[in-house]
Amino acid sequence: MLTFVPHKINEDYKKVEFYRVNKELLNCEEYRGLSPTAILLYSLLCDRLSLCYSNELNNNAFQNKNHYYDENKNMYVIFTRMNLEEKLHVGKTAINSAFEQLKKANLIQEKRQGRNKPNRIYVGKTKSEISENFVNWKSENRTSGNPIFGYPEVRKSDANNNNIFKSKNKDCKYLDYEERDYSNYDWLDLYANKK
């Protein structure tokens, strides 16, 4: 088993590669039916799609190479279900369910190529990509920042406004901390080993 090794402040965190997850899949109401497996599957497919784009742009000089677009110039990716099962550490049922969820959300389409050939997977655009109305998903109550350059950004909405708690218990006197007087309280009573 691996031992736990924490990140150090003087290390470069960008050495590790990550898959990008489209925040719209997490925040948009149209995609609420997607499971975490389906969202991660979409991220893998988008990563493979970006690889196909870079291959097409960088290798235009080669005529005999594989192209990942069809006769209508639609880009597609090749990813076998078995390969996806291995990458996502899930079974066949979970992969099939994730594919169905993505098809229902109009994020992918599949086209059979024939016997013993993997399907072409067409990766669809999300709602904001279609309308080209990209939303800045920076949350107002985000508390992220770089520890090297100072404290994290904390906005006013980060405070815990528990209005439900206040409204339900506004008649309870024991909750009025401002009105309590602790000047005559013997604080030594709090210790278990008081002599």
C-alpha positions as CSV (number, residue, x, y, z in Angstrom):
1,M,0.0,0.0,0.0
2,L,1.2,3.5,-0.8
3,T,2.1,5.9,2.0
4,F,0.5,9.3,2.4
5,V,2.7,12.1,1.1
6,P,1.3,15.6,1.4
7,H,2.0,18.4,-1.1
8,K,4.6,21.0,0.0
9,I,4.3,24.7,-0.4
10,N,7.6,24.9,-2.3
11,E,6.6,22.3,-4.9
12,D,5.2,23.0,-8.4
13,Y,1.6,21.6,-8.3
14,K,1.3,21.9,-12.1
15,K,3.5,18.8,-12.7
16,V,0.4,16.5,-12.5
17,E,-1.9,16.1,-15.5
18,F,-5.7,16.4,-14.9
19,Y,-8.8,15.8,-16.9
20,R,-11.0,18.8,-17.3
21,V,-14.6,18.6,-16.1
22,N,-17.0,21.0,-17.7
23,K,-18.5,23.0,-14.8
24,E,-21.7,23.4,-16.8
25,L,-22.4,19.7,-16.3
26,L,-22.4,20.3,-12.6
27,N,-24.3,23.6,-12.4
28,C,-26.8,23.5,-15.2
29,E,-30.3,22.2,-14.6
30,E,-30.4,20.3,-18.0
31,Y,-27.6,18.0,-16.9
32,R,-28.9,17.2,-13.3
33,G,-29.7,13.6,-14.4
34,L,-26.0,12.8,-15.2
35,S,-24.2,10.5,-12.7
36,P,-20.6,11.2,-11.7
37,T,-19.6,8.3,-14.0
38,A,-21.3,9.9,-16.9
39,I,-19.7,13.3,-16.2
40,L,-16.3,11.7,-15.9
41,L,-16.9,9.7,-19.1
42,Y,-17.8,13.0,-20.9
43,S,-14.5,14.5,-19.7
44,L,-12.5,11.5,-21.0
45,L,-14.3,11.8,-24.4
46,C,-13.6,15.5,-24.6
47,D,-10.0,14.9,-23.7
48,R,-9.8,12.3,-26.6
49,L,-11.5,14.8,-28.9
50,S,-8.9,17.5,-28.1
51,L,-6.2,14.9,-29.0
52,C,-8.0,14.3,-32.3
53,Y,-8.1,18.0,-33.0
54,S,-4.4,18.4,-32.3
55,N,-3.6,15.5,-34.5
56,E,-5.5,17.0,-37.4
57,L,-3.9,20.4,-37.0
58,N,-0.4,19.2,-36.5
59,N,-0.3,16.4,-39.1
60,N,-2.0,18.0,-42.2
61,A,1.1,17.2,-44.3
62,F,0.6,13.4,-44.0
63,Q,-2.0,12.1,-46.4
64,N,-2.1,8.4,-45.3
65,K,-2.8,9.0,-41.6
66,N,-6.0,8.3,-39.8
67,H,-8.5,11.1,-39.9
68,Y,-11.1,11.5,-37.1
69,Y,-13.8,13.2,-39.1
70,D,-16.5,11.9,-41.3
71,E,-17.7,12.9,-44.8
72,N,-19.7,15.8,-43.2
73,K,-16.5,17.1,-41.4
74,N,-18.0,16.0,-38.0
75,M,-15.3,15.1,-35.5
76,Y,-15.5,11.8,-33.7
77,V,-13.4,9.8,-31.3
78,I,-12.7,6.1,-31.0
79,F,-12.8,4.6,-27.5
80,T,-13.7,1.0,-26.8
81,R,-16.1,0.2,-23.9
82,M,-13.5,-2.2,-22.5
83,N,-10.9,0.5,-22.5
84,L,-13.3,2.9,-20.8
85,E,-14.2,0.3,-18.1
86,E,-10.5,0.0,-17.3
87,K,-9.9,3.7,-17.2
88,L,-12.9,4.5,-15.0
89,H,-12.6,1.4,-12.8
90,V,-16.2,0.5,-13.3
91,G,-18.1,-2.4,-14.9
92,K,-19.9,-2.9,-18.1
93,T,-23.3,-1.9,-16.7
94,A,-22.0,1.4,-15.3
95,I,-20.4,2.3,-18.7
96,N,-23.6,1.4,-20.6
97,S,-25.7,3.4,-18.1
98,A,-23.3,6.4,-18.5
99,F,-23.5,6.2,-22.3
100,E,-27.3,6.2,-22.1
101,Q,-27.4,9.2,-19.8
102,L,-25.1,11.1,-22.2
103,K,-27.2,10.2,-25.2
104,K,-30.4,11.3,-23.4
105,A,-28.7,14.6,-22.6
106,N,-27.7,15.0,-26.3
107,L,-24.0,15.1,-25.4
108,I,-22.9,12.1,-27.5
109,Q,-24.1,10.0,-30.5
110,E,-22.7,6.7,-31.6
111,K,-22.4,5.2,-35.1
112,R,-21.5,1.6,-35.8
113,Q,-18.6,1.0,-38.1
114,G,-19.1,-2.7,-38.7
115,R,-18.1,-6.1,-37.4
116,N,-15.2,-6.1,-34.9
117,K,-14.7,-2.3,-35.2
118,P,-15.3,0.1,-32.4
119,N,-18.2,2.6,-32.7
120,R,-17.5,6.2,-33.7
121,I,-18.4,8.4,-30.8
122,Y,-19.5,11.9,-31.7
123,V,-19.0,14.2,-28.8
124,G,-21.8,16.9,-28.7
125,K,-21.5,20.5,-27.5
126,T,-22.9,21.6,-24.2
127,K,-25.7,24.2,-24.0
128,S,-23.3,27.2,-23.6
129,E,-21.0,25.9,-26.4
130,I,-24.0,25.8,-28.7
131,S,-25.2,29.3,-27.9
132,E,-21.7,30.6,-27.4
133,N,-22.9,32.2,-24.3
134,F,-20.1,31.2,-22.0
135,V,-20.8,31.7,-18.3
136,N,-18.3,32.7,-15.8
137,W,-18.9,30.0,-13.3
138,K,-16.8,31.6,-10.6
139,S,-18.8,31.2,-7.5
140,E,-19.5,34.2,-5.3
141,N,-18.6,32.3,-2.2
142,R,-15.4,30.8,-3.5
143,T,-12.7,30.6,-0.9
144,S,-9.7,29.7,-3.1
145,G,-6.5,31.4,-3.4
146,N,-2.8,30.8,-3.7
147,P,-1.2,30.4,-0.2
148,I,2.1,31.8,-1.4
149,F,0.6,35.2,-2.4
150,G,-1.6,35.8,0.6
151,Y,-4.9,34.8,2.1
152,P,-7.7,33.2,0.2
153,E,-10.4,35.5,-1.2
154,V,-13.4,35.5,1.2
155,R,-16.5,37.3,0.2
156,K,-19.4,38.6,2.2
157,S,-21.6,35.7,1.3
158,D,-19.2,33.2,3.0
159,A,-20.7,34.1,6.4
160,N,-23.0,31.5,7.8
161,N,-26.4,33.3,7.6
162,N,-28.6,30.8,9.3
163,N,-31.9,32.7,9.1
164,I,-33.9,29.5,9.6
165,F,-32.2,28.9,13.0
166,K,-32.8,32.5,14.0
167,S,-36.4,32.7,13.0
168,K,-37.4,29.4,14.6
169,N,-35.8,30.2,18.0
170,K,-36.2,33.9,18.3
171,D,-38.3,33.5,21.5
172,C,-35.7,31.4,23.3
173,K,-33.8,33.4,25.9
174,Y,-30.9,31.0,26.2
175,L,-29.9,31.7,22.6
176,D,-29.5,35.5,23.2
177,Y,-25.7,35.5,23.7
178,E,-25.5,39.3,23.8
179,E,-27.7,39.5,26.9
180,R,-25.8,37.0,28.9
181,D,-23.6,38.3,31.7
182,Y,-20.6,36.1,32.6
183,S,-18.8,38.6,34.9
184,N,-19.5,36.6,38.1
185,Y,-19.0,33.2,36.6
186,D,-16.3,31.0,38.1
187,W,-14.4,29.7,35.1
188,L,-12.5,27.2,37.1
189,D,-15.7,25.1,37.3
190,L,-15.0,24.1,33.7
191,Y,-11.9,22.1,34.6
192,A,-12.3,18.4,35.5
193,N,-9.3,18.3,37.8
194,K,-10.3,21.4,39.9
195,K,-9.0,21.2,43.4
